[in-house]
Amino acid sequence: MIEDADFYRKMIGLWQITKIPMLKASVIGDQIDFTWAQGAALSLPVSMFLRLEPVEILEILEKTIEERYKINAKQWRSDLRGFTKKPLT
């Protein structure tokens, strides 16, 4: 079972590193279903969602959007140059 706080933290992390238009996620049974402005994006098992870091989830999302919609989703990555450390390593 996924706790609301765990889900919320992961989504905040995702929204901080990407601006994919209208990115949303819903918990449906034991799956996390991601949608965006163009429609369905990705479905992950809750167990996998909880194991992955937001940047890892983002990489899967970007790859899926590129394969399904032929759109380079990396164009929506946030500019993280202002950080003193490498935030995605």
Residue pairs with C-beta under 8 A, 6 or more apart in sequence:
1 46
2 27
2 32
2 46
2 49
2 50
6 50
7 25
7 27
7 32
7 49
10 49
10 50
10 54
10 57
11 25
13 53
13 54
13 55
14 23
14 54
14 57
14 58
14 61
15 23
16 54
16 78
17 54
17 55
17 58
17 77
17 78
17 80
17 87
17 88
18 58
18 61
18 62
18 73
18 76
18 77
18 78
19 76
19 77
19 78
20 36
20 37
20 41
20 61
20 65
20 73
20 76
21 36
21 37
21 76
22 35
22 36
22 37
23 34
23 35
23 36
23 41
23 61
24 34
24 35
24 36
25 32
25 33
25 34
25 35
26 32
26 33
26 35
27 46
30 45
30 46
30 47
31 43
31 44
31 45
31 46
32 43
32 44
32 45
32 46
32 49
33 40
33 42
33 43
34 40
34 41
34 42
34 43
34 44
34 61
35 41
36 65
38 65
38 69
38 71
41 61
41 64
41 65
41 68
42 60
42 61
42 64
44 52
44 57
44 60
49 57
52 60
55 88
58 77
61 73
62 73
62 74
65 71
65 73
66 72
66 73
80 87
80 88
